[in-house]
Amino acid sequence: MKEQNKKTRRYTTAQIVQLVDYMSNHSELASSRFSSPISNDKLDCQWEALAKILEKHGPKKTVAQWKIV
């Protein structure tokens, strides 16, 4: 029964390291601000790219779930 009560990790330490590194190198994603008129498309593409990187280091999440993290 104790196995069932254990919480599963939502993300790994490696994922958080990758997330912080990506955000520090892509400040426009961290601030959600782009200077072009097609900013939403660029923003979505950046989040998709980040989600693919993070997927390699632990549990898979959707873009919406990563935005919450």
KATAPE-V434179 format. One record per residue. N is the residue number from 1. RES is the residue in one letter. SS is DSSP state (hx for helix, st for strand, lp for the rest). OMEGA is omega in radians with two decimals (999 if undefined). Layout:
# KATAPE-V434179
N | RES | SS | OMEGA
N | RES | SS | OMEGA
This chain:
# KATAPE-V434179
1 | M | lp | -3.13
2 | K | hx | 3.12
3 | E | hx | -3.13
4 | Q | hx | -3.09
5 | N | hx | -3.14
6 | K | lp | 3.07
7 | K | lp | 3.06
8 | T | lp | 3.12
9 | R | lp | 3.13
10 | R | lp | 3.13
11 | Y | lp | -3.13
12 | T | lp | 3.08
13 | T | hx | 3.12
14 | A | hx | 3.11
15 | Q | hx | 3.14
16 | I | hx | 3.11
17 | V | hx | 3.13
18 | Q | hx | 3.13
19 | L | hx | -3.14
20 | V | hx | 3.13
21 | D | hx | -3.13
22 | Y | hx | -3.14
23 | M | hx | 3.14
24 | S | hx | 3.11
25 | N | hx | -3.14
26 | H | lp | -3.05
27 | S | hx | 3.11
28 | E | hx | 3.09
29 | L | hx | -3.14
30 | A | hx | -3.13
31 | S | hx | -3.10
32 | S | lp | -3.13
33 | R | lp | 3.04
34 | F | lp | -3.07
35 | S | lp | -3.11
36 | S | lp | -3.13
37 | P | lp | 3.12
38 | I | lp | -3.03
39 | S | hx | -3.12
40 | N | hx | 3.10
41 | D | hx | 3.11
42 | K | hx | 3.13
43 | L | hx | 3.12
44 | D | hx | 3.12
45 | C | hx | 3.11
46 | Q | hx | 3.13
47 | W | hx | 3.10
48 | E | hx | 3.12
49 | A | hx | 3.13
50 | L | hx | 3.14
51 | A | hx | 3.11
52 | K | hx | 3.10
53 | I | hx | -3.09
54 | L | hx | 3.14
55 | E | hx | -3.13
56 | K | lp | -3.01
57 | H | lp | 3.13
58 | G | lp | -3.09
59 | P | lp | 3.13
60 | K | lp | 3.09
61 | K | lp | 3.05
62 | T | lp | 3.08
63 | V | hx | 3.13
64 | A | hx | 3.12
65 | Q | hx | 3.11
66 | W | hx | 3.11
67 | K | hx | 3.11
68 | I | hx | 3.13
69 | V | lp | 999
